Amino acid sequence: MRGGGLSWVGDRGEPLLKAGDCATFAKNRGSGRHMINRSSVTARYLEVGSRNPKNVITCSEIDIVSPNADG
């Protein structure tokens, strides 16, 4: 997290990520974790991941699939 805060929503609660915190998403876990800004302050975060076009991000609990392919 670079600024603000995000709730890290998942099957084990909603810990608050604040500036300076980091989180990881385990590969092939399928837990449906996602982040939600529940405040009135703009949240800023840096996301680091693969650009491999075979990788796909799936957020099952909010019905989103995002391929990593450019375009």
Backbone hydrogen bonds in HBPLUS format (Angstrom, degrees):
<---DONOR---> <-ACCEPTOR-->    atom                        ^
c    i                          cat <-CA-CA->   ^        H-A-AA   ^      H-
h    n   atom  resd res      DA  || num        DHA   H-A  angle D-A-AA Bond
n    s   type  num  typ     dist DA aas  dist angle  dist       angle   num
A0020-GLY N   A0001-MET O   2.93 MM  19  5.41 173.0  1.94 139.2 137.6     1
A0002-ARG N   A0044-ARG O   2.73 MM  42  5.19 159.8  1.77 142.8 146.2     2
A0003-GLY N   A0044-ARG O   3.15 MM  41  4.97 148.8  2.26 138.6 134.1     3
A0044-ARG N   A0003-GLY O   2.89 MM  41  4.97 165.9  1.90 136.9 137.2     4
A0006-LEU N   A0017-LEU O   3.00 MM  11  5.22 149.4  2.09 139.9 149.5     5
A0017-LEU N   A0006-LEU O   2.77 MM  11  5.22 177.7  1.77 160.6 159.7     6
A0007-SER N   A0036-ILE O   2.79 MM  29  5.19 165.5  1.81 160.0 154.8     7
A0036-ILE N   A0007-SER O   2.90 MM  29  5.19 153.4  1.97 144.0 152.9     8
A0008-TRP N   A0015-PRO O   2.93 MM   7  5.57 172.0  1.94 163.3 165.4     9
A0009-VAL N   A0034-HIS O   2.71 MM  25  5.33 132.4  1.93 165.1 178.4    10
A0034-HIS N   A0009-VAL O   3.02 MM  25  5.33 150.7  2.11 143.1 151.6    11
A0010-GLY N   A0013-GLY O   3.22 MM   3  5.76 139.2  2.39 154.3 166.0    12
A0021-ASP N   A0018-LYS O   2.85 MM   3  5.55 163.7  1.88 150.1 152.8    13
A0055-ASN N   A0052-ASN O   3.02 MM   3  5.65 159.2  2.07 120.9 127.0    14
A0068-ASN N   A0055-ASN O   3.31 MM  13  5.96 154.7  2.37 164.9 157.6    15
A0057-ILE N   A0066-SER O   2.92 MM   9  4.98 177.7  1.92 138.7 139.0    16
A0066-SER N   A0057-ILE O   2.72 MM   9  4.98 163.6  1.74 153.1 158.4    17
A0059-CYS N   A0064-ILE O   2.77 MM   5  5.10 175.8  1.77 161.2 162.7    18
A0062-ILE N   A0059-CYS O   3.29 MM   3  5.82 143.7  2.43 110.3 119.3    19
A0064-ILE N   A0059-CYS O   3.11 MM   5  5.10 165.2  2.13 133.5 138.2    20
A0063-ASP N   A0060-SER O   3.29 MM   3  4.86 164.7  2.31  96.6 100.9    21
